[in-house]
Amino acid sequence: MVKNGVDNIMSHTRLLQGKRLGLITSPTGLTSGFVSTIQVFKEHFYLAALFSPEHGVRGDQAAGALVDTYTDPLTGVPVYSLYRKESKRMTPEMLEEVDAVVYDIQDVGIRYYTFIYTMLYALEDCARTGKPFIVLDRINPLDGVTVEGNVLKPGYESFVGNYPLCVRYGLTAGEVATMANDMMGWNAELHVIPCEGWDRRMLFPETGRLWVHPSLNIPRFETALLYGGTCLFEGTNLSEGRGTTFPFEMIGAPFIEPESLAAEMNALRLPGVLFRPVYFKPTTSKFAGELCGGVQLYVTDARALNAVETGVTLLYTIKRQYEGFSYLPPVKDNARPFIDLLCGDKLYREGTVPLPEMLEQFREESRVFAKMKEKYHLYSLGGRV
């Protein structure tokens, strides 16, 4: 079985012993035997503080819910929020409580996923104060080779995209931290406790590991695989499947005619995916309690699928066919529309670049990024470098 960094932690105790440790983690912070990283640190090291990302360290907070400072009832350790209304950064007061900060959260390898920015913000904050930052690395479930989509452009930074990454970036969290620390010139004291036995060509089902959903709306590996494309619908008035049993796998709205949309999408013969006409009624989020028509996406070939191109093509098809389609307005005054933040550009909203030309532009940006990122690889095609 492939091992994550936490499974190798007792071989790296020199980095941890004798220090007041602050741990950034979530319910995915588990050993291969499902022992929480919190418990490992409580038993073997000095766990001085927990730092909570979105959803909370125990996963008991809803998406987008703000987290307050509290005491963890299982360990008695103080929990400081990194998902506050006024900031998602570590404060100097928080950092005074620890000698080093450790990060252990499962990423999904997609630019929109907020945990990666919790890590990078904390890395930058530690660099400013001279605190060591330690990443317990975890495999990228979408492999460490495939790159999809465009690179985030300057001026479009947000908590769903704050660094110049492609949408699917083909790096582990430790590799992203290594790259950002170098490219941004932070010069943090960064340590990565590596995975073992991971060939970067591996998709998650090939690792022998059990899937633990990294957040409530990524319940399956197939969801994570499609997320790079279907998450774009969060910037529209269509349901992205939240409030159903297949979030990010079903897309629809009350004005969508399922059979014709599915037939049109299947006629395009997009690689690695089929579309099934569906009706669904979300229990929460957009159109809660209303009957929606739409399509469910089925992955037929995980390696052939390009989720970003699939999602963009579906979005443009619906936009062209349905007058009821719209992009959501900005959530705050003088802010960019959410679709721009997800795109990392204004291309989708403006619609001035033809779809084939835009997708070819994305492919070129992906090729350049894939080549650039190679120097930050910590793992080869046969395992660790």
Secondary structure, DSSP 8 states (H G I E B T S, - for coil): --B-GGGGGGG-GGGTTTSEEEEEE-TT-B-TT--BHHHHHHHHSEEEEEEE-TT-TTS-S-TT-----EE-TTT--EEEESS-SS-SS--HHHHHT-SEEEEE----SBTT-THHHHHHHHHHHHHHHT--EEEE----TT-SS--EEEE--TT--BTTB-SS-EEE----HHHHHHHHHHHTT----EEEE--BS--TT--GGGTT-----SSTT--SHHHHHHHHHHGGGGGBSSB-STTSSSTTTEEEETT--HHHHHHHHHHTT-TTEEEEEEEE--SSSTTTTS-EEEEEEEES-TTT--HHHHHHHHHHHHHHH-TT--B---SSTT---HHHHHHTSSHHHH--S-HHHHHHHHHHHHHHHHHHHGGG-SEETTEE-
